[in-house]
């Protein structure tokens, strides 16, 4: 049980010769199934659901990446650096277990989601991990043809959206740059902008 078990833990353990017969749950997948808005991951849930704050030795994304990439330096680390990492890992592991126990209470009540997890998400995750490991063969020529065709379709659709916009559409979305006089009144609308389309 744990965050990203299918993506990281299982492939790593198998690489070192450990056969994994049964995975109870990948808490990232289970949490997303229970709440599609749960995009913050384990640290976010530990902070909000269990009150675990300020236990990580990093604050920003860059610091986090540096911290994790430095695990390889373990043999040369000072005793103080090791103790900091041991403390972090201990709290993280304990929090991960508590997180799973809370998720499991909700998950046990939803047999349909359990079936979706087992029959759809787990096989898809296995396939994605395998593709990351071995790569995926593609027909480059066909890929380029598809890209060109898709680009034409996107451009035509964009123009169609503009053609159907009201004359004063630019006033509704309030574009940041000034409207040029020689353009149509809806010319500054960008159909690729979800914010503008939302307005």
Backbone torsions as a table, in degrees:
resi	resn	phi	psi	omega
1	UNK	NA	136.3	175.7
2	UNK	164.9	172.4	178.8
3	UNK	-72.8	131.1	177.4
4	UNK	58.9	33.6	-179.9
5	UNK	-56.7	-45.8	-176.7
6	UNK	-68.2	-34.9	-175.5
7	UNK	-79.3	-38.8	-172.8
8	UNK	-117.4	-57.8	-171.4
9	UNK	-61.8	-50.8	-175.9
10	UNK	-61.4	-50.5	179.0
11	UNK	-60.0	-37.1	-178.7
12	UNK	-68.1	-45.1	179.2
13	UNK	-62.9	-41.6	179.6
14	UNK	-66.8	-33.4	177.6
15	UNK	-61.8	-31.7	179.8
16	UNK	-93.5	15.2	172.5
17	UNK	89.6	8.4	179.3
18	UNK	-94.7	123.7	178.8
19	UNK	-87.5	126.1	179.0
20	UNK	-100.0	110.7	-177.5
21	UNK	-84.4	-34.0	-176.2
22	UNK	-146.2	130.5	174.4
23	UNK	-108.3	122.6	-178.4
24	UNK	-69.6	-52.6	-178.5
25	UNK	-166.3	145.5	169.0
26	UNK	-99.9	110.0	-171.1
27	UNK	-65.4	-25.5	176.8
28	UNK	-63.9	-48.2	-178.8
29	UNK	-66.6	-42.6	-178.9
30	UNK	-63.7	-44.2	-179.4
31	UNK	-61.8	-40.8	179.4
32	UNK	-68.5	-33.6	177.1
33	UNK	-66.4	-41.2	-178.3
34	UNK	-72.7	-30.3	-178.7
35	UNK	-150.1	105.0	-176.1
36	UNK	-64.7	-15.7	178.3
37	UNK	-88.0	-2.1	-179.8
38	UNK	-81.3	86.3	-177.6
39	UNK	-109.5	-0.1	-174.6
40	UNK	-82.5	-12.0	179.6
41	UNK	78.8	-173.2	-174.3
42	UNK	-58.3	-48.8	-176.0
43	UNK	-57.7	-40.5	-180.0
44	UNK	-64.5	-43.1	179.6
45	UNK	-67.6	-38.6	179.2
46	UNK	-63.9	-36.5	-179.4
47	UNK	-68.7	-47.4	-172.8
48	UNK	-85.9	-34.3	-175.5
49	UNK	-94.9	-26.8	-175.8
50	UNK	-120.3	-2.9	177.6
51	UNK	73.6	19.6	178.6
52	UNK	-81.1	103.7	-178.9
53	UNK	-124.1	149.0	173.8
54	UNK	56.5	31.1	177.0
55	UNK	-96.6	-9.5	179.2
56	UNK	-87.3	142.2	179.8
57	UNK	-80.9	18.3	178.6
58	UNK	-140.4	158.8	-178.5
59	UNK	-121.0	-40.2	-176.6
60	UNK	-102.7	167.9	177.8
61	UNK	-61.2	-41.3	179.9
62	UNK	-63.3	-42.6	178.0
63	UNK	-63.8	-38.9	179.5
64	UNK	-63.5	-45.0	179.6
65	UNK	-62.8	-40.6	179.3
66	UNK	-65.6	-42.4	179.7
67	UNK	-58.9	-47.6	-176.9
68	UNK	-72.7	-34.3	178.7
69	UNK	-70.4	-17.7	-179.2
70	UNK	-84.2	-4.2	179.0
71	UNK	-57.1	-29.3	-178.4
72	UNK	-64.4	-18.6	179.8
73	UNK	-84.2	5.5	-174.0
74	UNK	-47.1	-46.4	-178.5
75	UNK	-59.2	-30.9	-178.0
76	UNK	-94.3	-3.3	-175.3
77	UNK	-69.6	151.2	174.8
78	UNK	-72.9	164.8	178.6
79	UNK	-60.2	-37.7	-179.9
80	UNK	-64.5	-43.8	178.3
81	UNK	-62.7	-42.4	179.8
82	UNK	-63.8	-43.8	-179.9
83	UNK	-60.6	-39.2	178.9
84	UNK	-62.1	-42.9	-179.0
85	UNK	-71.8	-36.4	177.8
86	UNK	-63.7	-44.1	178.6
87	UNK	-61.6	-46.9	179.3
88	UNK	-57.9	-49.0	-177.1
89	UNK	-64.2	-37.6	179.5
90	UNK	-64.3	-47.4	179.1
91	UNK	-64.2	-42.1	-178.9
92	UNK	-61.6	-44.3	-179.4
93	UNK	-66.8	-45.8	178.7
94	UNK	-61.1	-44.4	178.5
95	UNK	-62.2	-39.3	178.6
96	UNK	-60.4	-38.9	178.7
97	UNK	-67.1	-45.7	179.0
98	UNK	-62.4	-39.5	178.1
99	UNK	-59.7	-45.7	-179.5
100	UNK	-64.0	-39.9	-179.4
101	UNK	-62.1	-38.4	177.3
102	UNK	-69.5	-43.4	178.9
103	UNK	-63.7	-39.4	-176.6
104	UNK	-63.0	-36.9	178.5
105	UNK	-58.5	-42.4	179.2
106	UNK	-74.2	-42.3	-175.2
107	UNK	-64.8	-36.7	-179.6
108	UNK	-63.0	-23.2	-178.5
109	UNK	-86.8	-1.5	-173.1
110	UNK	-127.2	78.6	-177.9
111	UNK	-61.0	-30.7	179.7
112	UNK	-68.2	-38.8	177.3
113	UNK	-68.6	-34.7	177.3
114	UNK	-63.5	-39.5	178.4
115	UNK	-66.5	-42.0	177.8
116	UNK	-61.2	-42.5	178.4
117	UNK	-59.8	-50.5	-174.9
118	UNK	-71.0	-42.7	-172.2
119	UNK	-88.8	-23.0	-175.6
120	UNK	-117.5	-57.6	-172.9
121	UNK	-66.8	-45.0	-178.2
122	UNK	-63.3	-49.1	176.3
123	UNK	-60.4	-38.1	179.5
124	UNK	-65.0	-40.2	179.6
125	UNK	-65.9	-41.5	177.5
126	UNK	-59.6	-44.4	-179.0
127	UNK	-64.0	-42.5	-179.3
128	UNK	-64.1	-42.5	178.8
129	UNK	-63.7	-41.1	179.3
130	UNK	-64.6	-39.4	178.1
131	UNK	-66.0	-37.8	177.0
132	UNK	-63.1	-36.9	-175.6
133	UNK	-76.1	-42.5	-171.9
134	UNK	-107.6	-12.8	-174.9
135	UNK	85.8	175.6	-177.2
136	UNK	-137.3	118.7	-179.4
137	UNK	-68.7	136.7	178.5
138	UNK	-134.2	154.7	174.9
139	UNK	-90.6	103.5	-173.6
140	UNK	-59.7	-44.3	-178.9
141	UNK	-60.5	-45.0	179.9
142	UNK	-66.0	-36.5	178.9
143	UNK	-62.9	-42.5	178.4
144	UNK	-65.3	-41.3	177.4
145	UNK	-60.8	-44.7	179.4
146	UNK	-62.9	-40.9	-180.0
147	UNK	-60.8	-45.6	-179.5
148	UNK	-65.0	-42.0	-179.8
149	UNK	-64.1	-43.2	-179.3
150	UNK	-64.8	-40.1	179.2
151	UNK	-60.9	-42.9	178.2
152	UNK	-62.2	-43.9	-179.5
153	UNK	-63.0	-42.0	179.7
154	UNK	-63.6	-46.4	-179.9
155	UNK	-61.3	-42.3	179.3
156	UNK	-64.7	-40.4	179.7
157	UNK	-67.0	-41.4	177.3
158	UNK	-58.0	-45.4	-179.2
159	UNK	-65.4	-39.3	178.8
160	UNK	-61.7	-40.6	178.3
161	UNK	-62.7	-45.9	-179.9
162	UNK	-61.0	-40.8	-178.9
163	UNK	-62.4	-29.7	-176.5
164	UNK	-94.6	-1.2	179.8
165	UNK	-75.7	149.1	175.1
166	UNK	-67.3	157.9	-176.1
167	UNK	-59.6	-32.4	-176.7
168	UNK	-99.1	22.3	-176.5
169	UNK	-58.5	-35.1	-178.0
170	UNK	-62.4	-27.4	179.9
171	UNK	-71.2	-30.8	-178.0
172	UNK	-68.9	-44.2	-175.3
173	UNK	-87.4	-11.3	177.2
174	UNK	50.2	68.7	-180.0
175	UNK	-63.0	148.6	-175.2
176	UNK	-69.7	-35.5	-179.1
177	UNK	-89.9	154.3	-178.0
178	UNK	-70.4	146.5	179.9
179	UNK	-76.9	131.7	178.5
180	UNK	-80.0	142.9	-174.6
181	UNK	-67.3	-28.5	-176.3
182	UNK	-86.7	5.3	179.0
183	UNK	-100.5	158.6	173.4
184	UNK	-65.3	157.8	-174.9
185	UNK	-66.1	-20.5	178.8
186	UNK	-105.1	13.5	-172.9
187	UNK	-66.4	-24.1	-177.1
188	UNK	-87.2	1.3	176.5
189	UNK	-74.7	129.8	177.3
190	UNK	-109.4	104.4	-178.6
191	UNK	-63.9	-13.5	176.9
192	UNK	-82.9	-4.3	-179.3
193	UNK	-94.7	113.3	179.9
194	UNK	-65.7	-30.0	179.0
195	UNK	-65.7	-46.8	179.8
196	UNK	-65.4	-43.3	179.3
197	UNK	-62.2	-34.9	177.6
198	UNK	-60.5	-45.5	177.1
199	UNK	-62.0	NA	NA
